[in-house]
Amino acid sequence: MSNLVIVESPTKAGTIKGYLGSSFKVVASKGHIRDLPKSTLGIDIENDFEPKYINIRGKAELINELKKEAKNADKVFLATDPDREGEAISWHLAKVLGLDSNKACRVYFNEITKKAVKEAIQNPSAINPDLVDAQQARRLIDRIVGYKISPLLWKKVKNGLSAGRVQSVATKLVVERENEIRNFVSEESWTIDGVFKGDVGKRFKLRFHGDRNSKIELKTKEDADKILAGLEGAEASVSSLKKGSKKRTPAPPFTTSQLQQEANRKLNFQSKKTMSVAQELYEGINLGKSGGHGLITYMRTDSVRVSDEAAAAAESFIRQTYGDKYYPKTRRIYKTKGNAQDAHEAIRPADVTITPDSAKPYLTNDQYKLYKLIWCRFVASQMETALYDTVTVEVETKSPSAEYIFKGRGETLKFDGFMTLYSVTLDEEDRDGEENVSLPKLEEGEKLAILDIIPKQNFSQPPYRYTEATLIKVLEEKGIGRPSTYTPTITTIISRDYIEREGKFFKPTALGEVITEIMDKYFGTIVDYRFTAGLEEKLDRIAEGKSEYKRVLRDFYGEFAPLLGKAEDEAEKVQVKETVEELDIICEKCGAKMVLKKGRFGRFAACPNYPQCKNTKQLDNSGNVVEKKPDVVVEGMTCPTCGGKVLLKKGRYGEFYACEKYPECKYTKQIAKEVGVNCPKCGGKVVTKRAGKKIFYGCDNYPKCDFSAWYMPTGEKCPHCSEGYMVRKKAEDEPVCSNKSCPSKKK
């Protein structure tokens, strides 16, 4: 019996191949194979929002291969990712490949392990139309917003702009935070610290609290001076000493947003990098003799649920590795938030016995860091509570004119529990500012020496700009988007130049502020936080089969169309005033001070006299000029065009030769890479060549020998015809003839 398994990713296909027998063939669709067209809206609004899907350009050959494989298979298993996007890919595959419901089997696995994959294959189900409709609803609404508002922005602001439903809301958050910072009025306050010394002889510091009746706020220097006057000639003693204990429980295992936030704080990973590395860990890593193994569960989830099997494995591991005292008396069960989808487990190691250190030899540095973060967080989430001994001390000062109270709190770790593995990192704005005071042994009523009184003037600070972690946090809190949307949302608004990074923080650009103003003025309902969160809830109801997706589209468009019409009639053209940042870098060609510019490859210095002077300099992340290495003269080689010297240069597509007299002489030659195969036509060396962005194979003896092929040649002539040569489309494929008219292809 012949079975075909279709997944999205070639990496995932490679891992799964090792788990299934010879009766299974595993191939990859490489993501979506069908989508709305790029050139038009692709939605028939008059015909009840009927989508017009087309096969994605450039995937015709792949689709034909998939059709051929599906036709020859007795059963086809659609094993795309276990989420709405994956469900939609399976649905499109079934439509394009013409699979009937009996032949197409939808399979789900939350982790790519041998056991999980085999169990999924043995228990197939049908494609879930509700999940498909939920994905369609999101796709169509986002398409309508983008393709209807973007032309308006071209007319009113500038060409090339685009609008997005969730992206506009995320940009609005960054703009509003910037406005808070601009409008912030700092307020003065004062603190007074007292440095004391007891019988033991160790110095310690406490903060002024107030008097016996209440806390005293010190807002001005006059307030502080009054207290300082009351402390003159004062004597101090310990008036209260309260000892206690405090428990600290572990955080639950990661959801997608929590993983992105913590990886940003602890590892300085951007969310795009976090999800890319997590995808690699999920799809499988070759662990030497153990073969391919998916190291983590599916990484797009907002659930903190853990399966009984995984929890039991963690319990066994903790007891054996750390001892019984590190495991709680009852198993920890975490509750998922009410508005979260609970289709998947939390992100956790697929096999807790594969420790980060045991996997390290097979992982890249980034893979190791992220796997360690996920592994430690999960194992810690199942461990015992950490215990602290606490002490709160009050010191009373008495002088002839006043009596005041100084307070402080200290804590010491009594039992580390889960903290032997993991502790959560807080953002700056989440820290309470209360210091843990190191206190010596004290007794109630003990007399103290006052060594110093330290007044300090303070000013309140504006709110912090968003970091990637805090922006994701607020998107999640407001219900804007879902786990799979946070990374593309942030990536998109950065690439559109609506926001930019300043160190680790985000700030809006002038363009981002203009776009937000227009969207707020004319599409306030669409970019309203509650509306956006409410739409997410409607999409969830579609996925649960409780709502019909065309009805959600009708309701949305009923609100959207009048807003669009009003904006087209009333919106005025806006000029974006972009500030030019002058750099302390002198253009060596014309003497002008260079300015900061942004391009598709990052920031660079450019001459302000462009286009008369086109000088540019690459900048590193710190804004320093990246010095170009001098071109090397190639010994024993002269330019075949003019006889000049030939230089070795490096470009976008690798190293190449060029004449030193460029641009007068435009001779260049790409340095070809040998592939270890002899030319089947003349016996020379086959090398890689480039036609635009595409790579092909050709003979190094060109133009004497004109052999070329789009696919890897084997070095042999075709035994069936006189014109063709044998090539492999993929390394694992059987060789085929390059000649389309070869008799072997007509069989």
SETORRO-883983 format. One line per 3 residues: number of its first residue (from 1); their letters; for each residue x, y, z of C-alpha. Coordinates in steps of 0.001 Angstrom, whole numbers, plus 500000, padded with zeros to 6 digits. Each point is the difference from the previous one (the first is absolute). Layout:
<nodes>
NUM) a) X/Y/Z; ...
</nodes>
This chain:
<nodes>
1) msn) 500000/500000/500000; 501341/503449/498987; 499551/502904/502420
4) lvi) 500828/503676/499456; 500560/502444/502876; 499983/503729/499151
7) ves) 501475/502547/502418; 500915/503672/499456; 503711/499912/500779
10) ptk) 502791/497978/498360; 501740/499837/503411; 496900/498519/501609
13) agt) 499705/497564/497082; 503570/498827/500595; 499350/499372/503710
16) ikg) 496722/498128/499421; 501524/497790/497282; 502127/498340/502636
19) ylg) 496943/499007/502051; 497869/498356/497297; 500691/496847/498000
22) ssf) 500739/499523/496323; 496283/500021/499137; 499872/503737/500807
25) kvv) 501352/502826/497864; 500310/503409/501694; 500020/503183/497902
28) ask) 499733/503742/500757; 497607/502584/498558; 502398/502773/501102
31) ghi) 497203/502000/501614; 496845/501118/498196; 499506/498918/496401
34) rdl) 496868/502105/499423; 499111/503545/501053; 498192/503182/498963
37) pks) 501625/501714/496989; 502466/502806/500730; 498955/502220/497094
40) tlg) 496289/500318/500891; 497760/499922/503083; 499079/496381/499252
43) idi) 496676/500239/501873; 496632/500288/498242; 498321/502323/502503
46) end) 496769/500168/497965; 499796/496190/499978; 499941/499649/503814
49) fep) 503791/500386/500391; 500874/496964/497916; 503828/499616/499939
52) kyi) 501788/499430/496695; 502969/497775/500823; 502762/499331/497489
55) nir) 503027/497709/500054; 503016/501944/501251; 502291/501120/497202
58) gka) 503207/497996/499824; 498478/496873/501560; 498611/498404/496829
61) eli) 502768/497406/499820; 499626/499119/503695; 496216/499684/499625
64) nel) 500423/497670/497017; 502392/497837/502021; 497548/499883/502918
67) kke) 497138/499079/497659; 502078/497181/498533; 500937/498669/503444
70) akn) 496394/500253/501253; 498663/498199/496934; 502377/497081/500540
73) adk) 499268/499725/503735; 497305/497811/501531; 499608/502427/502926
76) vfl) 501066/503616/500499; 500680/501354/503502; 499921/503798/500382
79) atd) 502347/500702/502923; 500275/503790/499945; 500402/501977/503236
82) pdr) 497266/499507/502626; 498539/503518/499829; 497597/502024/497839
85) ege) 502689/500876/497483; 501014/496340/499721; 496346/498979/499626
88) ais) 499590/502478/497139; 503135/498668/498269; 498585/496448/500218
91) whl) 496663/501220/498612; 501698/501732/497064; 502119/496894/499355
94) akv) 496872/497812/499910; 498325/502415/497557; 502980/500384/497649
97) lgl) 500948/496310/500027; 496378/498917/499516; 499991/497760/503089
100) dsn) 496718/498464/501071; 499042/499724/503662; 500711/496252/500099
103) kac) 503500/500377/498620; 501106/503148/501844; 500662/499477/503707
106) rvy) 500796/502925/502291; 502494/499108/502728; 501095/502096/502993
109) fne) 503017/499744/502277; 501077/502553/502564; 503587/498716/500023
112) itk) 502122/498334/497337; 501036/496821/501759; 499730/496430/498775
115) kav) 497186/499154/502403; 497969/503150/499263; 500331/499663/496219
118) kea) 499057/496302/499941; 496995/500566/502266; 498826/502843/497734
121) iqn) 500301/497827/496870; 497953/497270/501694; 497253/502473/500997
124) psa) 499294/502275/497000; 496995/502327/499803; 498298/502287/497513
127) inp) 501040/503603/499296; 498276/502292/502497; 497897/502467/497936
130) dlv) 499500/502314/502996; 503761/500549/500400; 500287/500599/496242
133) daq) 497179/502551/500100; 501608/501814/502951; 503236/500311/498041
136) qar) 498105/501101/496881; 498130/502664/501960; 503261/501465/501357
139) rli) 501636/499862/496563; 497074/501645/498204; 499460/502756/502583
142) dri) 503715/500840/500001; 500003/499991/496184; 497008/502376/499877
145) vgy) 501605/502422/502480; 503378/499895/498264; 498810/500218/496391
148) kis) 497318/502645/500653; 501914/502387/502288; 503444/499745/498355
151) pll) 498948/501843/496769; 498588/502765/502216; 503393/500362/501716
154) wkk) 501715/500151/496597; 497826/502985/499038; 500101/501815/503323
157) vkn) 503554/499291/501232; 502364/498330/497499; 500281/497019/497662
160) gls) 500950/496558/501244; 498299/500197/503400; 497772/497269/501320
163) agr) 497546/499614/502855; 499285/496973/502135; 497339/499320/502602
166) vqs) 502181/498678/502850; 503140/501819/498827; 498212/503372/500222
169) vat) 498953/499267/503589; 503552/498983/500969; 501380/503199/498434
172) klv) 497364/501988/501890; 501239/498530/503297; 503562/501165/499302
175) ver) 498794/503467/498908; 497806/500411/503087; 502867/499025/502304
178) ene) 502238/502575/498266; 497335/502669/500525; 499818/499049/503701
181) irn) 503759/500515/500239; 499837/503382/498207; 497137/501252/502150
184) fvs) 501442/498716/503255; 500519/502603/502726; 502622/498945/502515
187) ees) 499181/500363/503707; 502525/500631/502766; 500281/497748/503046
190) wti) 502558/499322/502730; 501219/496936/501872; 502021/499854/503203
193) dgv) 502108/496960/500863; 501467/499338/503408; 503192/497986/500517
196) fkg) 499935/498158/503344; 502293/497758/502004; 499005/497537/502739
199) dvg) 501783/497936/502606; 501275/497503/497424; 501856/502820/498268
202) krf) 498682/499548/496447; 498716/503105/498192; 496559/499917/498366
205) klr) 497789/502530/498243; 496266/500668/500443; 497634/502438/498299
208) fhg) 498048/502755/501735; 496319/499032/500299; 498211/502620/502099
211) drn) 498851/500269/503587; 497982/497735/502269; 496726/501149/498467
214) ski) 500587/499708/496251; 502369/500060/497047; 501379/503466/499159
217) elk) 500430/500924/496323; 503012/502233/499295; 499152/502035/496892
220) tke) 502301/503015/500365; 503351/500962/501481; 498113/501832/502731
223) dad) 498264/496737/500964; 503354/498192/500145; 501697/502823/501944
226) kil) 497245/499870/502631; 500675/496278/500565; 503782/500540/500052
229) agl) 499567/502664/502671; 497931/497562/502076; 502795/497393/499753
232) ega) 502665/502263/501481; 501217/498573/503313; 497715/496968/499609
235) eas) 500552/496617/501599; 498943/496774/498273; 498737/496606/501149
238) vss) 498333/496943/498467; 496278/500532/500681; 498648/497000/498075
241) lkk) 501490/496791/498614; 497696/497631/498152; 501289/496698/498717
244) gsk) 498082/497909/497531; 500241/497901/496875; 499082/500441/496359
247) krt) 499259/497514/497249; 500793/500457/496339; 498287/497665/497549
250) pap) 501334/499183/496536; 498648/501569/496823; 498004/497726/497674
253) pft) 501663/498549/496897; 500257/502285/496984; 497240/501221/497744
256) tsq) 501116/501562/496704; 499876/503578/501261; 501730/499118/503290
259) lqq) 502768/498218/498086; 500486/503012/497728; 500082/502382/502971
262) ean) 502390/497927/502112; 502337/499240/497077; 500145/503738/499336
265) rkl) 500811/500785/503652; 502414/497156/500767; 501565/499242/496589
268) nfq) 499488/503339/498202; 498258/498095/497173; 497571/501889/497787
271) skk) 496653/498191/499719; 500665/499122/496354; 503217/498246/500981
274) tms) 498314/498273/502948; 497274/498512/497797; 502461/499000/497282
277) vaq) 502237/498123/502448; 496973/498480/501759; 498754/498743/496611
280) ely) 503329/498229/499493; 499781/498377/503438; 496411/498910/499328
283) egi) 500627/498588/496518; 502912/497878/501091; 503717/499888/500714
286) nlg) 502330/497153/499070; 501278/498693/503341; 502702/497719/498620
289) ksg) 499291/496322/500601; 496491/500843/501233; 499128/501463/496591
292) ghg) 497591/502872/499377; 497964/501092/502986; 497573/502875/500570
295) lit) 501277/501591/503217; 497010/502167/500969; 496219/499924/499629
298) ymr) 498155/502297/497588; 501118/503574/500616; 496825/501931/499082
301) tds) 497693/499724/502977; 498388/502117/502703; 499306/497034/502269
304) vrv) 501944/499091/503154; 498525/496496/500144; 502381/497052/500424
307) sde) 499018/496418/499120; 499879/497409/502787; 502711/498013/498218
310) aaa) 502371/503005/499840; 499301/500936/503635; 500711/496421/501132
313) aae) 503270/499968/498037; 501006/503305/501624; 499194/498628/503469
316) sfi) 502169/496934/499441; 502868/502137/498652; 499844/502499/502888
319) rqt) 499913/497320/502700; 502924/498083/498464; 502137/503064/499181
322) ygd) 499314/502444/502847; 498423/497852/502730; 496478/499571/501394
325) kyy) 500048/503287/501918; 500117/501901/496700; 496654/498587/498869
328) pkt) 496769/501443/501496; 497563/497877/502002; 497367/500397/497300
331) rri) 500595/500336/496258; 499837/503553/498684; 497116/500755/497620
334) ykt) 499918/503384/498263; 496818/501632/498757; 499873/501512/496527
337) kgn) 498480/503488/499746; 496322/500111/499088; 500461/501634/496560
340) aqd) 502854/497699/498947; 499771/497110/497561; 500770/496720/501725
343) ahe) 500562/497857/496919; 503648/499292/500863; 502126/499490/503034
346) air) 502425/502589/501297; 503436/500137/498355; 502115/497334/501667
349) pad) 502775/497505/499186; 498659/497026/498048; 502206/497723/502130
352) vti) 501047/501419/503365; 502862/497494/500272; 501741/501710/497058
355) tpd) 501686/502678/502101; 501465/503146/498436; 503548/498836/500759
358) sak) 499442/496569/498403; 498596/501638/496842; 502576/502810/499876
361) pyl) 502525/498243/497692; 497301/499768/497301; 498584/503520/500348
364) tnd) 501055/503412/498773; 500716/502558/502705; 496588/501646/499511
367) qyk) 498185/496649/500003; 501749/499018/503221; 499134/503275/501742
370) lyk) 496326/499831/499070; 499643/496285/500744; 501604/500528/503407
373) liw) 497562/502850/500708; 496968/497851/499055; 501301/496893/501801
376) crf) 500861/501833/503234; 496705/501904/500062; 497976/496794/499555
379) vas) 501891/497910/502556; 499949/502901/502492; 496231/500363/499490
382) qme) 499553/496489/501423; 502323/500502/503017; 499519/500926/503651
385) tal) 499410/503537/501283; 503006/502131/501044; 500000/501137/503646
388) ydt) 501401/503238/501459; 500534/501169/503572; 498884/503619/500267
391) vtv) 500552/502702/502597; 498369/503433/500129; 501671/502533/502276
394) eve) 498816/503376/501260; 502468/502413/501577; 498681/502867/502083
397) tks) 501986/503229/500273; 499343/502420/502854; 501255/503531/500241
400) psa) 498934/502928/502200; 497755/501241/497167; 498671/496878/498170
403) eyi) 499577/496243/499839; 500290/498203/496662; 499935/496455/498595
406) fkg) 502458/498423/497542; 499033/496669/498392; 501687/497205/498094
409) rge) 499392/496434/498891; 502446/497190/499419; 499659/496449/498761
412) tlk) 502331/497039/499757; 499509/496838/497973; 499232/497036/502244
415) fdg) 499208/497345/497342; 500638/500647/496309; 497377/497564/498630
418) fmt) 499259/500785/496343; 502488/502888/500103; 502822/497495/499822
421) lys) 499113/499983/496292; 498138/503149/499058; 498934/503514/501049
424) vtl) 497823/502400/498000; 501530/503240/498701; 497844/503106/500484
427) dee) 499771/502997/497681; 501166/503326/501437; 496449/501334/500308
430) drd) 498868/496912/501959; 502602/500347/502734; 498639/501489/503230
433) gee) 503238/501807/500863; 500020/498619/503547; 503507/498937/500980
436) nvs) 500740/496827/501923; 501949/501349/503001; 502867/497988/501420
439) lpk) 499325/500032/503739; 502282/498887/502837; 498678/498100/503011
442) lee) 497834/502443/501970; 497921/499894/503167; 496827/501943/500733
445) gek) 500816/502999/502224; 503687/499934/499021; 501683/503401/499975
448) lai) 501532/501067/496671; 502604/502533/498963; 499000/502409/497203
451) ldi) 503034/500097/497703; 498565/502110/497196; 496822/501627/498669
454) ipk) 499836/500190/496198; 497389/502249/498316; 499459/499541/496253
457) qnf) 497997/502009/497489; 498062/497885/497453; 497926/500751/496927
460) sqp) 497280/497712/498647; 500896/498406/496690; 497850/499704/496863
463) pyr) 498758/496538/499044; 502483/497785/498185; 499758/499560/496266
466) yte) 498914/496543/498963; 502599/497309/499545; 499118/497022/497829
469) atl) 499126/498067/503174; 497729/502685/501478; 498258/500699/496671
472) ikv) 499155/496304/499634; 498833/500005/503617; 497547/502864/499465
475) lee) 498763/498514/496698; 499182/496821/501898; 498404/501843/502931
478) kgi) 497731/501994/497691; 499060/496891/497981; 501496/501404/496787
481) grp) 501018/497176/497683; 500896/496447/500902; 503297/498125/500637
484) sty) 500717/499575/496296; 499488/503714/499216; 502309/501792/502468
487) tpt) 503246/499453/498098; 498722/500805/496465; 498190/503062/501391
490) itt) 503176/501480/501532; 502149/499002/497013; 497540/501669/497600
493) iis) 499733/503377/501761; 503796/500194/500252; 500472/499119/496314
496) rdy) 497372/502610/499021; 501981/502599/501957; 497057/500765/502320
499) ier) 502118/499298/503076; 503730/499631/500526; 502368/498598/502577
502) egk) 501999/502290/502230; 502190/497597/501932; 497618/497402/501403
505) ffk) 497036/502413/499933; 497411/500828/497310; 499143/503556/498963
508) pta) 497645/501150/497238; 501293/501631/496847; 498492/503197/498572
511) lge) 498291/497800/497410; 498598/497704/502705; 498522/502971/501850
514) vit) 498330/501358/496845; 498524/496597/499132; 498707/499583/503576
517) eim) 498389/503457/499880; 498176/499163/496761; 498922/496566/501209
520) dky) 498778/501439/503317; 498097/502827/498329; 498237/498022/497274
523) fgt) 500168/496368/501147; 499838/500442/503770; 497640/497048/500376
526) ivd) 502313/497656/498103; 503118/500903/502028; 498121/500113/503314
529) yrf) 501483/497527/502485; 496635/498620/501091; 498813/499583/496405
532) tag) 503185/498141/499053; 499774/497732/503063; 496289/499438/499315
535) lee) 500778/498900/496464; 502493/497457/501358; 497214/498601/502189
538) kld) 497728/499734/496940; 502728/498076/498170; 500241/497673/503005
541) ria) 496244/499411/499826; 500305/499087/496317; 502770/497515/500879
544) egk) 497720/498481/502657; 497139/499599/497504; 497848/502564/501844
547) sey) 499948/502657/497263; 499891/500111/496188; 502982/501691/498396
550) krv) 498132/501757/497173; 497761/501648/502599; 503043/501381/501833
553) lrd) 501284/501357/496662; 496627/501646/499245; 499882/501653/503430
556) fyg) 503579/501218/499694; 499559/501418/496500; 496758/501683/501038
559) efa) 502011/502092/502481; 503086/500379/497809; 498503/501150/496659
562) pll) 498472/503290/501285; 503285/500905/501742; 501918/499389/496770
565) gka) 497599/502139/497986; 500236/502876/502460; 503817/499821/500049
568) ede) 500204/500064/496189; 497775/503108/499905; 501430/501969/502929
571) aek) 503652/499022/500554; 502509/502649/498927; 503476/499428/498643
574) vqv) 502626/499887/502765; 503669/500831/499689; 502287/497835/502138
577) ket) 502754/502095/501546; 502898/497638/500434; 502879/501245/502108
580) vee) 503447/499503/498503; 502627/498926/502514; 503397/501438/499153
583) ldi) 502986/497787/500853; 503569/500906/500968; 501234/498202/496892
586) ice) 501537/502005/497169; 499453/498879/496402; 503507/499582/498608
589) kcg) 498732/500595/496440; 498356/503421/500421; 500714/501101/503589
592) akm) 496362/500154/501188; 498803/498674/503364; 498281/496683/499382
595) vlk) 496442/499271/501225; 498321/496925/501443; 497863/497968/497599
598) kgr) 498111/496718/500238; 499932/497282/497390; 498865/496417/499642
601) fgr) 503297/498833/501560; 499914/502406/502957; 501372/503475/500761
604) faa) 502763/501603/497936; 501704/503355/499543; 499268/501815/496742
607) cpn) 501242/503195/498419; 497345/502780/500151; 501024/501148/496496
610) ypq) 498378/496957/498355; 499589/499463/497039; 503046/502134/499102
613) ckn) 502023/498036/502585; 498959/496388/500590; 502479/499169/502754
616) tkq) 498676/497735/502794; 501525/498228/502995; 498725/496933/501804
619) ldn) 499372/500435/503764; 500058/497388/502738; 497414/499728/502811
622) sgn) 501854/502631/502028; 500010/502506/497141; 503692/499609/499213
625) vve) 501240/499816/496427; 500779/496474/498832; 503349/500287/498301
628) kkp) 500116/498250/496633; 502878/497633/499455; 502197/501119/497098
631) dvv) 499501/498057/496767; 502725/497430/499346; 501847/500010/496660
634) veg) 499857/496521/498432; 503546/498985/499097; 500579/498621/496509
637) mtc) 496612/501126/498673; 499309/502919/497657; 496733/501434/498760
640) ptc) 499097/498305/496682; 498222/503185/498865; 502573/502745/500635
643) ggk) 503104/498243/501381; 499766/501727/503396; 500449/498391/503416
646) vll) 497231/497746/501358; 498696/500483/503567; 498340/497471/502288
649) kkg) 496742/501515/501288; 497081/498872/502131; 496367/500685/499084
652) ryg) 496484/498883/500926; 500473/496657/498253; 503503/499215/501198
655) efy) 503502/500714/498717; 500660/501141/496426; 502745/501394/497778
658) ace) 499825/503581/498678; 502246/502314/498025; 501818/502698/502004
661) kyp) 498927/502603/497406; 496280/499677/500797; 497762/501790/499003
664) eck) 501959/500769/496799; 500492/496254/499550; 497040/497909/501119
667) ytk) 501645/496548/499910; 498809/497735/502836; 499971/496248/500522
670) qia) 498256/498120/502782; 502273/497501/501753; 498506/496627/499284
673) kev) 499768/497255/502633; 500854/496445/498953; 497392/497366/500902
676) gvn) 502179/496902/499568; 498463/498820/496709; 501652/499832/496559
679) cpk) 498252/501601/497029; 498169/497233/498031; 500648/501913/496766
682) cgg) 503757/500762/500102; 501328/498473/503227; 500749/503396/501623
685) kvv) 498915/501073/503481; 496334/500772/500740; 499634/503218/502039
688) tkr) 497138/502029/501456; 498984/503093/498048; 497386/502680/500465
691) agk) 497285/501469/497795; 498581/502886/502022; 498967/498466/503312
694) kif) 499823/496449/498641; 502869/497523/500221; 500717/497568/497167
697) ygc) 502808/497622/499039; 502392/500469/497095; 503374/498968/498635
700) dny) 503112/501888/501098; 501259/499853/496396; 497317/502445/498800
703) pkc) 499822/501373/497284; 501878/497063/498428; 497472/497655/501601
706) dfs) 496370/501216/500297; 498725/497299/502396; 497478/501293/502594
709) awy) 497228/498545/502161; 497551/501379/502569; 500340/496874/502157
712) mpt) 503052/498199/501384; 501589/497901/497213; 501290/496503/500733
715) gek) 502737/500304/497371; 498398/497369/497741; 498311/500233/496618
718) cph) 496431/498749/499651; 499905/496335/498808; 496625/500593/498278
721) cse) 500745/503007/497776; 502955/501766/498412; 499228/503529/501275
724) gym) 499342/499673/503730; 502088/499634/503123; 499012/498333/503261
727) vrk) 499104/502403/502854; 498506/499788/503496; 497358/502529/501090
730) kae) 500728/499085/503622; 502964/498189/501507; 497819/497019/500978
733) dep) 498166/499762/496626; 500651/497500/497225; 501873/501563/497023
736) vcs) 497841/501163/497075; 500836/501321/496546; 500332/503775/499544
739) nks) 498489/499756/496491; 496224/500608/500084; 499582/498021/496741
742) cps) 501860/496948/501270; 498164/496689/499214; 500482/498939/503645
745) kkk) 497588/502779/501086; 497246/498734/497704; 499726/496627/501656
</nodes>
